[in-house]
Amino acid sequence: MPNYRDVYLEKKKTLDDSGSLTIDISPIDPISEMVIRFEARNGSNNNKAAPIPRVISKIEIIDGADVIFSMDGRLAYALSYYLTRNMPHIFYAERGDATQVANIPLRFGRWLWDPIFALDPLKFRNLQLRITWDLAAVNAVGATGFLTGSAKMSVVARVIEGLTAAPSHFLMHKDHYAFTTGASGEERIALPTDYPFVMAMVRAYEAGVQMSDSLENIKLSLDFDKAIPIDITVTDLKSVIINEFGTVRLDNGFKGDDNEAHEAFLGDVRSVAALGGARDILASASVVDAGRYTLRLISTAGADQLNVEAFVNTFGQCPFNCLVLPFGDLEDPETYLMAQEHGDIKAILTQGNAGAEANVVLSQLRQYKG
């Protein structure tokens, strides 16, 4: 019978405020999943709109020039959710002196401990994990950002021992294409035809702008429209995702002013519940729109409040403004889109508003050679 265990590749390593860390992937047994746990403490006053995934600019798994995984922390967090249907642990707080934490799992199989699909270090020459971060990516380090010298990181490899046969495949995940949306027109993106498509994510983020305004429609064209497996408006796709995945909750230890808009980091916010952080403060959501919420913060005497704490529960979908496009049933490889059977594959994204950050992430099934 296989044996499952967790192996630390790094444990509570103290980090500089910014930098890049390369870690040799040393276990020789197949790896079902790696989990990156990153934490940092807020400054003495606040740290607005800076959940941990926003300060991780790149997560890579590489073997020389061969790239197995590559994307930023926001995309990696959302991808883990869509693969597992569980929101990875995250403690997001804007209040001063709070220690924020995020777990970002990198999964290589259809499920945890998948014996057939897993990352097998013996099939590579020099497998490495590289993580790049900057605590000042959102707010300058200090009283209203992260506290200098407070970043720590752990990395756990979840390995499978005692398999009777080595894994035959693994899931490869990459941020394939990044661009800034235009006011109109189509962004036509050539996709690779080397390995089957398992899943895609499309991200569109601009503060205070609906995803469906930045990108209006998503189309997938095979062999110059000989087949069109996907052609859907972003508005309809959000509804499909809600139907399939349900709603999720992302909490925030809010710190801010009355009538100040804050990012929810759910691209499709359905509702917000708020509670004042002190007995004499009343908190309620007055506006919920375009991935943001605005709180009404007043004292019991009716006075507007500034620089106060509240506890906020946001409910919705599309973590970090990421939409998902599954290609079949994750557990059944026969249902994946067989990209290698086509000569040309293009994603065609119709734009409607200039200025949004946009990404196309592709998960593919890759077979080991030999």
Buried (B, 14 or more C-beta within 10 A) or exposed (E): EEEBEEBEBBEEBEBEBBEEBEBEBEBEBBBBBBBBBBBBBBBEBBBBBBBBBBBBBBBBBBBEEEEBBBBBBBBBBBBBBBBBEEBBEBBBBBBBEBEBBBBBBBBBBBEEBBBBBBBBBEBBEEBBBBBBBBBBBBBEBBBBBBBBBBBBBBBBBBBBEEBEEBBEBBBBBBBBBBBEBBEEEBBEBEBEBEBBBBBBBBBBBBEEBBBBBBBBBBBBBBEEEEEEBBEBBBBEBBEEBBEEBEBBEBBBBBBBEBEBBBBBBBBBBEEBBBBBBEEEBBBBBBEBEBBBBBBBBBBEEEEEBEEBBBBBBBBBBBBBBBBBBBBBEBEEBEBBBBBEEBEEBBBBBBBBBEEBBBBBBBBBBBEEEE
